[in-house]
Amino acid sequence: MMKTSPSHKNLLPFPVIAAASAGNTDAINAVLKHYEGYIATLSTRQLYDENGNPHLCVDPELRRRLETKLIAKILKFKVA
């Protein structure tokens, strides 16, 4: 039985990548779902309330921009 290393557990399957690069909407959504935590982390900003208390929250505009860039790169990706 072949053991997989921890780094291989969270990889997207090749058929999903190939389908996403071909424009399959379900596959693109699967890729976005796979990276949603990472995108949320990247788009988290520290904001301050009226009393000057800091709060962490996800910037929805930045999150959408990152998702849009990911989709554009997916569609440009060439599967050999």
Backbone bond lengths (Angstrom), bond angles and torsions (degrees), N, CA, C in turn:
res aa  C-N    CA-C-N  psi(-1)  N-CA   C-N-CA  omega(-1)  CA-C   N-CA-C  phi
1 M - - - 1.437 - - 1.520 108.98 -
2 M 1.341 115.98 132.22 1.454 121.47 -177.20 1.526 110.38 -85.22
3 K 1.315 115.47 128.22 1.456 120.04 177.25 1.521 109.10 -88.91
4 T 1.328 116.12 142.98 1.460 119.84 175.13 1.513 108.72 -105.33
5 S 1.302 114.53 140.33 1.462 118.40 178.37 1.524 109.05 -75.56
6 P 1.317 117.10 159.48 1.468 119.96 -179.05 1.527 112.96 -56.45
7 S 1.326 117.69 -31.30 1.459 119.86 -179.05 1.531 112.09 -70.69
8 H 1.327 118.21 -19.39 1.460 121.03 -179.47 1.526 112.61 -90.00
9 K 1.321 117.70 -11.33 1.465 120.44 -177.80 1.520 112.39 -67.25
10 N 1.314 117.36 -34.85 1.456 120.80 -172.47 1.518 113.77 -101.98
11 L 1.314 117.95 18.30 1.453 120.37 178.98 1.521 110.69 -81.92
12 L 1.309 115.11 146.29 1.466 119.77 173.85 1.524 108.57 -74.27
13 P 1.310 117.72 139.91 1.467 119.65 176.77 1.532 111.12 -64.68
14 F 1.333 116.02 145.17 1.459 120.79 -178.68 1.529 112.77 -56.04
15 P 1.338 120.06 -42.37 1.468 118.78 179.76 1.539 112.96 -59.57
16 V 1.316 117.25 -33.45 1.472 120.29 177.86 1.526 109.69 -67.92
17 I 1.324 116.94 -42.84 1.465 121.01 178.64 1.523 110.38 -62.76
18 A 1.324 116.25 -45.15 1.465 120.40 -179.49 1.526 111.20 -63.55
19 A 1.324 117.26 -42.78 1.463 120.95 179.73 1.526 110.89 -66.95
20 A 1.323 117.54 -39.01 1.461 120.89 178.96 1.520 110.92 -64.90
21 S 1.322 117.12 -42.35 1.465 119.93 179.75 1.521 111.55 -68.03
22 A 1.344 116.78 -21.71 1.466 121.09 176.13 1.522 111.77 -85.64
23 G 1.329 117.40 -3.38 1.458 121.12 176.08 1.513 115.83 99.04
24 N 1.324 118.24 8.82 1.460 121.74 179.18 1.534 109.65 -66.54
25 T 1.322 116.35 119.12 1.464 121.99 -175.12 1.522 112.21 -62.06
26 D 1.310 117.43 -42.28 1.469 120.21 179.86 1.529 110.87 -63.51
27 A 1.319 117.09 -39.98 1.463 121.02 179.55 1.529 110.62 -68.50
28 I 1.321 117.05 -40.13 1.472 120.42 177.02 1.520 109.64 -61.80
29 N 1.322 116.93 -42.67 1.464 120.55 177.52 1.530 111.35 -63.46
30 A 1.334 117.02 -35.40 1.468 120.47 177.18 1.528 110.65 -65.21
31 V 1.325 117.12 -39.15 1.465 120.88 177.60 1.529 109.79 -66.37
32 L 1.325 116.85 -44.23 1.467 120.23 177.73 1.521 110.92 -61.09
33 K 1.313 116.84 -41.41 1.468 121.34 178.20 1.530 110.55 -63.01
34 H 1.334 116.11 -40.54 1.460 121.37 179.84 1.532 110.92 -60.82
35 Y 1.320 116.74 -38.47 1.461 121.54 -175.88 1.528 113.97 -99.44
36 E 1.338 119.10 6.37 1.455 120.12 -174.58 1.528 113.18 -62.50
37 G 1.315 118.43 -36.37 1.460 120.76 178.13 1.519 112.01 -66.41
38 Y 1.315 115.93 -42.06 1.461 121.04 178.90 1.529 110.28 -65.64
39 I 1.335 116.40 -43.00 1.460 120.64 178.44 1.525 110.56 -63.85
40 A 1.326 117.24 -40.74 1.467 120.71 177.94 1.521 110.65 -62.47
41 T 1.324 116.95 -40.61 1.459 120.48 178.03 1.527 111.21 -63.65
42 L 1.328 115.79 -43.63 1.460 119.57 179.68 1.523 112.57 -66.27
43 S 1.321 117.46 -29.68 1.463 120.48 -176.65 1.527 113.29 -97.60
44 T 1.328 116.99 10.54 1.461 120.76 177.72 1.524 109.67 -79.94
45 R 1.321 114.69 129.98 1.463 121.51 -179.30 1.517 109.61 -126.08
46 Q 1.327 115.03 152.60 1.461 120.13 175.87 1.529 107.57 -95.04
47 L 1.310 115.76 117.57 1.460 122.37 178.35 1.524 108.57 -113.54
48 Y 1.317 115.22 160.63 1.459 120.59 -178.45 1.520 109.92 -119.55
49 D 1.333 116.44 138.67 1.462 120.27 177.98 1.529 109.88 -83.06
50 E 1.334 115.97 -175.57 1.465 120.89 -176.42 1.531 113.01 -63.89
51 N 1.331 117.05 -19.51 1.464 121.16 178.47 1.531 112.49 -95.10
52 G 1.314 116.41 1.53 1.460 120.53 -179.94 1.513 115.03 84.23
53 N 1.333 116.96 10.95 1.468 121.31 178.49 1.526 110.00 -81.33
54 P 1.331 117.08 131.81 1.467 119.17 -179.09 1.533 112.02 -77.57
55 H 1.333 115.43 144.34 1.466 122.56 176.58 1.521 108.18 -139.88
56 L 1.330 116.29 137.35 1.454 120.70 175.06 1.521 108.73 -91.49
57 C 1.320 116.01 133.08 1.462 119.85 175.56 1.519 109.20 -151.36
58 V 1.324 114.95 157.78 1.453 121.73 179.33 1.523 107.94 -82.78
59 D 1.328 115.29 127.47 1.465 121.76 176.67 1.529 107.28 -80.51
60 P 1.342 118.53 108.91 1.472 120.01 -174.71 1.529 113.18 -63.43
61 E 1.319 117.60 -33.55 1.471 119.61 179.19 1.527 110.54 -67.14
62 L 1.316 116.76 -44.37 1.464 120.36 178.49 1.523 110.44 -64.59
63 R 1.340 117.57 -39.91 1.464 120.81 178.02 1.528 110.81 -60.71
64 R 1.325 117.29 -44.74 1.475 120.81 178.53 1.528 111.22 -62.94
65 R 1.326 116.68 -39.65 1.462 119.88 179.17 1.524 111.14 -63.95
66 L 1.331 116.85 -41.79 1.464 120.41 177.95 1.526 111.38 -65.71
67 E 1.326 117.08 -40.99 1.471 120.73 177.61 1.519 110.77 -63.50
68 T 1.325 116.90 -40.76 1.467 121.10 179.13 1.523 110.88 -63.51
69 K 1.330 116.17 -42.47 1.470 119.46 177.99 1.523 111.23 -64.28
70 L 1.331 117.12 -39.66 1.455 120.46 178.23 1.527 110.57 -63.30
71 I 1.312 117.26 -43.95 1.472 120.67 178.78 1.526 110.43 -61.20
72 A 1.330 117.20 -43.47 1.464 120.47 179.25 1.525 111.18 -61.03
73 K 1.325 117.13 -41.20 1.471 120.64 179.04 1.527 111.36 -69.76
74 I 1.312 117.22 -35.64 1.466 120.73 177.14 1.519 109.70 -60.74
75 L 1.325 116.52 -46.70 1.463 120.66 -176.59 1.528 112.68 -70.09
76 K 1.330 118.64 -24.74 1.455 121.90 176.91 1.525 112.81 -85.60
77 F 1.346 116.05 -14.92 1.462 121.04 -176.59 1.517 110.38 -67.50
78 K 1.329 115.80 130.13 1.460 121.56 178.80 1.520 109.77 -103.85
79 V 1.324 115.81 122.28 1.465 121.69 178.00 1.518 107.63 -89.82
80 A 1.328 115.41 124.16 1.473 119.45 -177.22 1.493 111.78 -81.29
